[in-house]
Amino acid sequence: MIRIPVYQPCLIGNEKRYVEECLDSTWISSKGRFIPEFERRFAEYTGVKHAASVCNGTVALHLALIALGVGPGDEVIVPTLTYISSVNAISYTGATPVFVDSIENTWQMDPEDVQRKLTDKTRAIMVVHLYGHPCDMDALTTIAKKYGLFIVEDCAEAFGTLYKGKHVGNFGDIATYSFFGNKSITTGEGGMVVTNDETLHDRSIHFKGQGLAKHRQYWHDVIGYNYRMTNICAALGLAQLEQANMLLEQKREIAQKYRDGLSGLSVTFHNETPNVRHSFWMCSILVDEPARRDPLREALDSSGIETRPVFCPIHTMPMYSTKFQRHPVAESLGWRGINLPSWPGLEEKQISYICQMISKFIKRER
């Protein structure tokens, strides 16, 4: 029986009060006071000019690509070590995802491999800030500017992540967030498309609302999508945003406790590099050999500790593996990585117990 889940949301603020207000007012769909308020406050918090709420993080990515005009015949460079939605969103547009490898110490996409994968069909780079650590945005923006490419920042796992003192989501042309139940702040299901470009914001609003024309009722001038967030979800999001600093600080404290507890063991903790702030959406480790990963997870499971494997490299999945590729760093990370329980409110004694069980397994396996 699972006693320590890998994640659970922290709903200790105004969530219930705001949702009850939605119910009492009957504003429960895609209109109501919480939607513009959540968008405004989210933009302020992350330092962007514009934010458009949507119904989940996957459609946020699709909407961002649609707003940029990415489509058939285009190529979009994306890390193979990511969640499937990053790549599927590219495929939804008819564009072709082009996979790149990762950097060993940060787990993020490798700018040198990005450079190698450029073709005359490359239209954009999808930058995924994996597990809360930022990518090397200096190198990636330099490449994008040199070759006239768009940058889409996938910040689904990186709310609160900073690169050289600046929130991720501010470096590319457009960026997206996810508010699924296991994210640092949650709306249950939900997402956000952010940009500093007013035209891209207007296009995002236009496409997410069924392509409805601005000044004529029930007149649609593009093929749009129903990607809007509900007022109930925005109410949850606003309540979560009010607690954002506390939630993020707790996650960093949890990461430090894991670092201390795992010190001296033959596992590698996913740590932050200089000049960045890792938001530690997940606290993750690498075992020394792929063959040890699943037995360790099974041992933890038998001790009531839920874990998750690090994402499988997408180029190894059936629908994206028709052309044989090797991305050795991503493959090594994908087969050796484990996500540990990482939710705000996780107690020190629980972390200590998890570290003890990891230590016990390692010592037994020697």
C-alpha positions in Angstrom: 0.0 0.0 0.0 1.3 3.4 -1.0 1.9 5.6 2.1 4.0 8.3 0.4 2.7 9.3 -3.0 5.0 10.7 -5.7 2.9 13.9 -5.7 -0.2 15.5 -4.3 -1.5 19.1 -4.7 -1.3 21.5 -1.8 -4.8 23.1 -1.4 -4.6 25.1 1.8 -5.4 28.6 0.6 -8.5 30.2 -0.9 -9.2 27.4 -3.3 -12.4 26.3 -1.7 -13.7 29.9 -1.1 -13.0 30.9 -4.7 -14.6 27.8 -6.2 -17.7 28.3 -4.0 -17.9 31.9 -5.3 -18.0 30.5 -8.9 -20.8 28.1 -7.9 -22.8 30.7 -6.0 -22.5 33.2 -9.0 -23.2 30.4 -11.6 -20.1 31.6 -13.6 -18.6 28.2 -14.0 -17.7 28.1 -17.8 -15.2 30.3 -19.8 -16.4 33.6 -18.4 -16.2 35.1 -15.0 -14.0 37.3 -12.9 -11.3 34.8 -12.1 -10.1 34.2 -15.6 -8.8 37.7 -16.4 -7.6 38.1 -12.8 -5.6 34.9 -13.0 -4.1 35.8 -16.4 -3.2 39.3 -15.2 -1.6 38.1 -11.9 0.2 35.2 -13.7 1.7 37.7 -16.2 2.9 39.9 -13.4 4.4 37.1 -11.4 6.4 35.7 -14.3 7.3 39.1 -15.7 5.7 38.8 -19.1 3.4 41.3 -20.8 0.6 39.0 -21.9 -1.0 35.7 -20.7 -3.8 33.7 -22.2 -5.4 30.9 -20.1 -6.2 27.6 -21.8 -7.7 24.2 -20.7 -4.5 22.2 -20.4 -0.7 22.3 -21.1 -0.8 20.3 -24.3 -3.3 22.6 -26.1 -1.1 25.5 -24.8 1.8 24.1 -26.9 -0.4 23.5 -29.9 -1.9 27.0 -29.6 1.6 28.6 -29.4 2.7 26.8 -32.6 -0.5 27.7 -34.4 -0.1 31.4 -33.4 3.4 31.3 -34.9 2.0 29.8 -38.1 4.0 26.5 -37.8 2.6 23.9 -40.1 3.2 21.2 -42.8 6.6 21.3 -44.4 8.2 22.9 -41.3 10.6 21.2 -38.9 10.7 22.0 -35.2 13.7 21.0 -33.1 12.8 19.4 -29.8 14.6 17.4 -27.1 13.9 13.7 -27.2 14.0 13.6 -23.4 10.7 15.3 -22.6 7.1 14.5 -22.0 5.1 13.2 -25.0 2.9 16.4 -25.3 5.9 18.5 -26.4 6.4 16.4 -29.5 2.7 15.5 -30.1 1.8 19.2 -30.3 4.3 19.6 -33.1 2.8 16.7 -35.0 -0.7 18.1 -34.5 0.3 21.1 -36.7 1.6 18.8 -39.5 5.2 19.9 -38.8 8.0 17.4 -38.3 9.7 17.0 -34.9 13.5 16.8 -35.1 15.0 15.3 -32.0 18.2 16.4 -30.2 20.2 14.9 -27.4 20.6 16.2 -23.8 23.5 17.6 -21.7 24.6 15.2 -19.0 24.8 17.5 -16.0 21.6 19.6 -16.6 19.5 17.0 -18.5 18.5 19.8 -20.9 18.6 20.0 -24.7 22.1 20.2 -26.1 22.6 23.5 -28.1 25.5 21.9 -30.1 23.2 19.1 -31.2 20.5 21.8 -32.1 23.1 23.4 -34.4 23.8 20.1 -36.0 20.2 19.4 -36.7 19.4 22.7 -38.5 18.1 22.4 -42.1 16.5 24.8 -44.5 13.1 23.5 -43.2 13.8 24.4 -39.6 11.2 26.9 -38.4 11.4 26.8 -34.6 13.1 25.4 -31.6 11.0 24.1 -28.8 12.9 24.6 -25.6 11.7 22.3 -22.8 12.9 23.3 -19.3 12.8 19.7 -18.0 11.9 18.9 -14.4 12.3 22.6 -13.4 15.9 23.3 -14.5 16.3 25.8 -17.3 18.0 25.2 -20.6 21.0 27.2 -21.8 19.1 30.1 -23.1 22.1 32.2 -24.1 23.3 29.6 -26.5 19.8 28.7 -27.8 18.7 32.3 -28.4 22.0 33.0 -30.2 21.2 30.1 -32.6 17.7 31.3 -33.1 18.7 34.9 -33.9 21.5 33.8 -36.2 19.1 31.6 -38.3 15.9 33.5 -38.0 14.1 30.8 -36.0 11.2 31.1 -33.5 11.6 29.8 -29.9 8.8 28.2 -28.1 9.5 27.7 -24.4 7.8 24.7 -22.8 7.7 25.8 -19.2 5.2 23.1 -18.1 7.5 21.8 -15.4 9.3 25.1 -14.7 7.0 27.5 -13.0 9.3 29.6 -10.7 12.4 28.6 -12.6 14.9 31.4 -13.2 17.7 31.8 -15.7 20.2 34.5 -14.7 17.6 36.1 -12.5 14.8 36.1 -15.1 11.8 33.8 -15.2 11.8 31.3 -18.0 9.1 32.1 -20.6 10.7 35.5 -21.2 13.4 34.4 -23.6 11.5 33.0 -26.6 8.8 34.3 -28.8 6.1 32.5 -27.0 5.9 30.2 -24.0 3.5 27.8 -22.3 2.8 26.4 -18.8 0.8 23.5 -17.5 -1.4 23.4 -14.4 -2.1 19.7 -14.2 -2.7 18.3 -10.7 1.0 17.4 -10.2 2.4 20.8 -11.2 3.9 23.3 -8.8 0.7 25.3 -9.0 -2.4 23.5 -10.2 -5.9 24.2 -11.6 -6.7 20.5 -11.9 -6.4 20.7 -15.7 -5.2 23.9 -17.3 -2.5 25.8 -19.0 -1.2 29.3 -20.0 0.3 30.8 -23.2 2.5 33.8 -22.4 4.3 36.2 -24.7 5.8 39.7 -24.8 4.5 40.1 -28.3 1.1 41.7 -28.6 0.3 40.3 -32.0 1.1 36.7 -30.9 -1.1 37.3 -27.9 -4.0 38.5 -30.1 -3.5 35.5 -32.3 -3.6 33.1 -29.3 -6.8 34.6 -28.1 -8.3 34.4 -31.5 -7.5 30.8 -32.2 -8.3 29.5 -28.6 -11.9 30.9 -28.8 -13.1 29.1 -32.0 -11.7 31.8 -34.3 -14.4 34.2 -33.3 -14.1 37.6 -34.9 -13.6 40.6 -32.5 -16.3 42.9 -33.6 -19.1 40.7 -35.0 -21.2 38.2 -33.0 -21.1 34.5 -34.1 -18.8 35.4 -37.1 -15.7 33.1 -37.3 -13.0 34.1 -39.7 -10.4 31.3 -39.1 -10.6 27.7 -38.1 -10.2 28.0 -34.4 -10.3 25.7 -31.3 -12.2 25.5 -28.1 -9.1 25.8 -25.8 -10.6 28.1 -23.1 -10.1 27.7 -19.4 -13.1 27.6 -17.1 -13.8 30.2 -14.4 -13.6 27.3 -11.8 -10.1 26.3 -12.9 -9.0 30.0 -12.9 -10.3 30.3 -9.4 -8.1 27.4 -8.3 -5.2 28.9 -10.2 -5.5 32.3 -8.6 -5.6 30.8 -5.1 -2.6 28.7 -5.9 -0.7 31.7 -7.3 -1.3 33.6 -4.0 0.8 30.8 -2.3 3.4 30.5 -5.1 6.4 31.8 -3.2 5.7 29.5 -0.2 5.1 26.4 -2.4 8.3 27.0 -4.4 10.4 27.6 -1.3 9.1 24.4 0.2 10.1 22.4 -2.9 13.6 23.9 -2.7 13.8 22.9 1.0 12.7 19.4 0.1 15.4 19.2 -2.6 18.1 20.2 0.0 16.9 17.5 2.4 17.2 14.9 -0.3 20.7 16.1 -1.2 21.7 15.8 2.5 20.0 12.4 2.9 21.4 10.9 -0.3 25.0 12.3 0.3 27.6 9.5 0.0 25.3 7.1 -1.9 25.9 5.9 -5.4 23.1 8.0 -6.9 23.3 11.3 -8.6 20.8 14.0 -7.6 19.5 16.3 -10.3 20.9 19.6 -9.0 21.0 23.2 -10.3 24.0 24.7 -12.1 25.4 28.2 -11.5 23.3 31.3 -12.4 20.0 29.5 -12.4 17.2 28.7 -9.9 15.9 25.2 -10.2 12.3 25.1 -9.2 12.5 21.3 -8.5 9.1 20.4 -9.9 10.4 16.9 -9.3 13.3 15.8 -7.2 15.1 13.2 -9.4 18.0 10.9 -9.1 20.1 8.7 -11.4 21.3 5.3 -10.5 24.7 4.2 -11.7 23.4 1.4 -14.0 20.1 1.1 -15.9 19.6 -2.5 -14.6 19.4 -1.1 -11.0 16.6 1.4 -11.7 13.5 -0.8 -11.8 14.6 -3.0 -8.9 15.1 0.1 -6.8 11.7 1.4 -7.7 10.2 -2.0 -6.8 12.0 -2.0 -3.5 10.7 1.5 -2.7 7.2 0.5 -3.8 7.2 -2.5 -1.4 8.1 0.0 1.3 5.1 2.2 0.5 7.0 4.8 -1.5 5.6 5.7 -5.0 8.1 6.8 -7.7 8.1 7.5 -11.4 10.6 6.8 -14.0 12.2 9.7 -15.8 10.6 10.2 -19.2 11.4 7.7 -21.9 13.2 9.4 -24.9 10.5 10.0 -27.5 12.6 8.8 -30.4 12.3 5.3 -28.9 8.5 5.2 -29.0 6.8 3.4 -31.9 5.2 6.4 -33.6 8.4 8.3 -33.6 10.9 5.5 -34.2 10.4 4.8 -37.9 13.9 6.3 -38.5 16.6 4.8 -36.4 18.3 7.4 -34.2 20.8 7.4 -31.3 20.8 10.0 -28.6 23.1 8.4 -26.0 22.9 11.0 -23.2 19.1 11.2 -23.3 18.9 7.4 -23.4 21.2 7.0 -20.5 19.2 9.6 -18.4 15.9 8.0 -19.5 16.9 4.5 -18.4 18.6 5.5 -15.2 16.3 8.2 -13.8 13.8 8.1 -11.0 11.4 10.8 -9.8 11.0 10.8 -6.0 8.1 12.1 -4.0 8.3 15.9 -4.3 5.2 17.6 -3.2 5.0 20.7 -0.9 4.2 19.5 2.6 6.4 16.4 2.4 7.7 15.9 5.9 11.3 15.7 6.9 10.7 12.3 8.5 9.2 11.0 5.2 12.2 12.2 3.2 14.5 10.6 5.8 12.6 7.3 5.4 12.8 7.4 1.6 16.6 8.1 1.8 17.0 5.2 4.3 15.2 2.8 1.9 17.4 3.9 -1.0 20.5 3.4 1.2 19.3 0.0 2.3 18.8 -1.1 -1.3 22.2 0.1 -2.4 24.0 -1.6 0.4 22.1 -4.8 -0.3 23.0 -4.7 -3.9 26.8 -4.3 -3.4 
